[in-house]
Amino acid sequence: MVPSHIKKVLTNEKMKGDIKCQKTYNTDFITKKRMKNKGELPQHYFEDTRPAIIDKDTWECVQL
């Protein structure tokens, strides 16, 4: 695995069972161009929506 893939997996909130909605959005529906949401649209965070792959304490330690 490439180190960037490992970092993406370890920083993804889905690994601890949560979901963050609207990380990206369509800027143009015709060209289907997507952009990262940096505050342009509201983001919603839901906890415990799926079974966790790693426990929350371990995930928090990785984030540090």
N, CA, C and O of each residue as an XYZ file, in Angstrom:
256
protein
N       0.840     -1.197      0.000
C       0.000      0.000      0.000
C       0.878      1.250      0.000
O       1.975      1.268      0.557
N       0.372      2.254     -0.622
C       1.046      3.546     -0.662
C       0.777      4.267      0.662
O      -0.343      4.199      1.169
N       1.771      4.958      1.238
C       1.565      5.644      2.519
C       0.380      6.611      2.522
O      -0.268      6.783      3.554
N       0.089      7.239      1.391
C      -1.058      8.156      1.352
C      -2.379      7.404      1.525
O      -3.329      7.947      2.087
N      -2.444      6.164      1.047
C      -3.650      5.348      1.228
C      -3.834      4.990      2.696
O      -4.948      5.021      3.221
N      -2.730      4.650      3.351
C      -2.784      4.297      4.777
C      -3.236      5.501      5.589
O      -4.066      5.371      6.488
N      -2.690      6.674      5.274
C      -3.086      7.894      5.981
C      -4.571      8.185      5.780
O      -5.260      8.574      6.722
N      -5.062      7.999      4.564
C      -6.475      8.249      4.274
C      -7.374      7.317      5.087
O      -8.405      7.742      5.608
N      -6.983      6.057      5.190
C      -7.762      5.084      5.960
C      -7.749      5.446      7.438
O      -8.788      5.398      8.096
N      -6.576      5.810      7.968
C      -6.454      6.080      9.398
C      -7.091      7.400      9.818
O      -7.385      7.583     10.999
N      -7.310      8.319      8.891
C      -7.927      9.598      9.242
C      -9.403      9.659      8.862
O     -10.061     10.669      9.114
N      -9.930      8.603      8.265
C     -11.330      8.589      7.858
C     -12.216      8.259      9.061
O     -12.006      7.255      9.740
N     -13.196      9.107      9.311
C     -14.072      8.920     10.468
C     -14.949      7.671     10.347
O     -15.510      7.221     11.347
N     -15.076      7.112      9.159
C     -15.882      5.898      8.983
C     -15.249      4.692      9.683
O     -15.942      3.728     10.011
N     -13.946      4.745      9.908
C     -13.261      3.647     10.590
C     -13.720      3.518     12.042
O     -13.668      2.426     12.607
N     -14.169      4.617     12.652
C     -14.656      4.549     14.036
C     -16.175      4.493     14.105
O     -16.748      4.559     15.192
N     -16.839      4.372     12.945
C     -18.282      4.167     12.905
C     -19.095      5.431     12.720
O     -20.318      5.393     12.855
N     -18.452      6.555     12.415
C     -19.166      7.818     12.224
C     -19.219      8.187     10.742
O     -18.553      7.570      9.911
N     -20.022      9.201     10.429
C     -20.125      9.686      9.054
C     -20.136     11.202      9.057
O     -20.782     11.826      9.900
N     -19.416     11.795      8.109
C     -19.445     13.237      7.882
C     -19.970     13.456      6.466
O     -19.352     13.018      5.496
N     -21.101     14.128      6.351
C     -21.748     14.328      5.060
C     -21.304     15.639      4.416
O     -20.929     16.591      5.100
N     -21.355     15.662      3.119
C     -21.025     16.811      2.278
C     -19.576     17.255      2.425
O     -19.297     18.441      2.600
N     -18.649     16.290      2.354
C     -17.233     16.635      2.327
C     -16.889     17.302      0.999
O     -16.023     18.175      0.938
N     -17.575     16.884     -0.061
C     -17.397     17.486     -1.378
C     -18.761     17.851     -1.937
O     -19.794     17.385     -1.455
N     -18.746     18.686     -2.954
C     -19.995     19.082     -3.599
C     -19.747     19.367     -5.078
O     -18.614     19.622     -5.484
N     -20.809     19.321     -5.882
C     -20.721     19.630     -7.311
C     -20.746     21.133     -7.508
O     -21.650     21.817     -7.026
N     -19.742     21.650     -8.224
C     -19.737     23.079     -8.536
C     -20.482     23.347     -9.838
O     -21.048     24.423    -10.029
N     -20.475     22.355    -10.737
C     -21.161     22.505    -12.016
C     -21.792     21.164    -12.362
O     -21.095     20.162    -12.518
N     -23.094     21.151    -12.479
C     -23.794     19.890    -12.729
C     -23.622     19.409    -14.166
O     -23.801     18.224    -14.447
N     -23.282     20.304    -15.064
C     -23.086     19.909    -16.457
C     -21.742     19.184    -16.619
O     -21.680     18.116    -17.227
N     -20.670     19.771    -16.071
C     -19.351     19.148    -16.183
C     -19.087     18.147    -15.068
O     -18.121     17.386    -15.130
N     -19.937     18.142    -14.052
C     -19.824     17.253    -12.890
C     -18.530     17.492    -12.117
O     -17.971     16.556    -11.545
N     -18.051     18.727    -12.093
C     -16.843     19.081    -11.349
C     -17.152     19.105     -9.858
O     -18.135     19.709     -9.427
N     -16.295     18.436     -9.065
C     -16.475     18.361     -7.617
C     -15.371     19.149     -6.936
O     -14.240     19.203     -7.419
N     -15.713     19.762     -5.805
C     -14.763     20.534     -5.012
C     -14.879     20.102     -3.560
O     -15.943     19.664     -3.123
N     -13.777     20.225     -2.802
C     -13.827     19.994     -1.368
C     -14.655     21.088     -0.722
O     -14.557     22.256     -1.098
N     -15.459     20.714      0.237
C     -16.288     21.670      0.961
C     -15.454     22.284      2.081
O     -15.139     21.616      3.066
N     -15.103     23.547      1.928
C     -14.312     24.257      2.931
C     -15.167     25.299      3.636
O     -14.697     26.391      3.953
N     -16.421     24.953      3.877
C     -17.318     25.854      4.573
C     -18.353     26.500      3.676
O     -19.181     27.270      4.162
N     -18.335     26.215      2.385
C     -19.321     26.788      1.472
C     -20.720     26.245      1.753
O     -21.707     26.973      1.649
N     -20.800     24.979      2.103
C     -22.075     24.330      2.417
C     -21.991     23.751      3.828
O     -20.898     23.439      4.301
N     -23.124     23.604      4.501
C     -23.089     23.004      5.840
C     -22.708     21.524      5.754
O     -23.107     20.818      4.829
N     -21.934     21.076      6.733
C     -21.573     19.670      6.839
C     -22.253     19.089      8.068
O     -22.375     19.754      9.097
N     -22.691     17.854      7.953
C     -23.392     17.193      9.049
C     -22.559     16.005      9.511
O     -21.996     15.274      8.697
N     -22.486     15.821     10.827
C     -21.693     14.737     11.416
C     -22.617     13.841     12.234
O     -23.321     14.309     13.128
N     -22.606     12.555     11.918
C     -23.429     11.580     12.616
C     -22.533     10.539     13.272
O     -21.635      9.995     12.630
N     -22.775     10.262     14.541
C     -21.964      9.304     15.286
C     -22.658      7.945     15.370
O     -23.885      7.852     15.379
N     -21.841      6.902     15.432
C     -22.299      5.516     15.616
C     -23.337      5.100     14.581
O     -24.380      4.552     14.936
N     -23.062      5.354     13.313
C     -23.997      4.996     12.251
C     -23.700      3.638     11.642
O     -24.525      3.094     10.908
N     -22.540      3.088     11.935
C     -22.125      1.802     11.378
C     -21.195      1.117     12.367
O     -20.697      1.763     13.289
N     -20.948     -0.184     12.194
C     -20.002     -0.862     13.086
C     -18.593     -0.289     12.913
O     -18.135     -0.079     11.789
N     -17.923     -0.042     14.016
C     -16.582      0.525     13.983
C     -15.554     -0.546     13.645
O     -15.667     -1.690     14.085
N     -14.560     -0.168     12.866
C     -13.459     -1.067     12.549
C     -12.386     -0.962     13.631
O     -11.799     -1.966     14.033
N     -12.134      0.268     14.099
C     -11.232      0.480     15.228
C     -11.978      1.268     16.295
O     -12.890      2.031     15.978
N     -11.597      1.089     17.560
C     -12.310      1.789     18.629
C     -11.961      3.284     18.596
O     -10.936      3.684     18.042
N     -12.824      4.090     19.195
C     -12.687      5.548     19.126
C     -11.424      6.062     19.806
O     -10.830      7.036     19.343
N     -11.002      5.423     20.899
C      -9.786      5.861     21.587
C      -8.554      5.678     20.700
O      -7.696      6.559     20.636
N      -8.469      4.543     20.021
C      -7.353      4.289     19.118
C      -7.376      5.283     17.960
O      -6.330      5.804     17.573
N      -8.560      5.551     17.401
C      -8.691      6.505     16.298
C      -8.240      7.903     16.728
O      -7.567      8.602     15.971
N      -8.613      8.304     17.940
C      -8.205      9.609     18.442
C      -6.696      9.684     18.633
O      -6.094     10.721     18.354
N      -6.073      8.606     19.104
C      -4.614      8.577     19.255
C      -3.918      8.709     17.912
O      -2.897      9.390     17.817
N      -4.443      8.078     16.876
C      -3.861      8.182     15.548
C      -3.944      9.624     15.038
O      -3.035     10.086     14.348
N      -5.019     10.334     15.369
C      -5.176     11.708     14.895
C      -4.131     12.644     15.498
O      -3.742     13.634     14.877
N      -3.681     12.327     16.706
C      -2.643     13.156     17.345
C      -1.320     12.961     16.662
O      -0.327     13.572     17.055
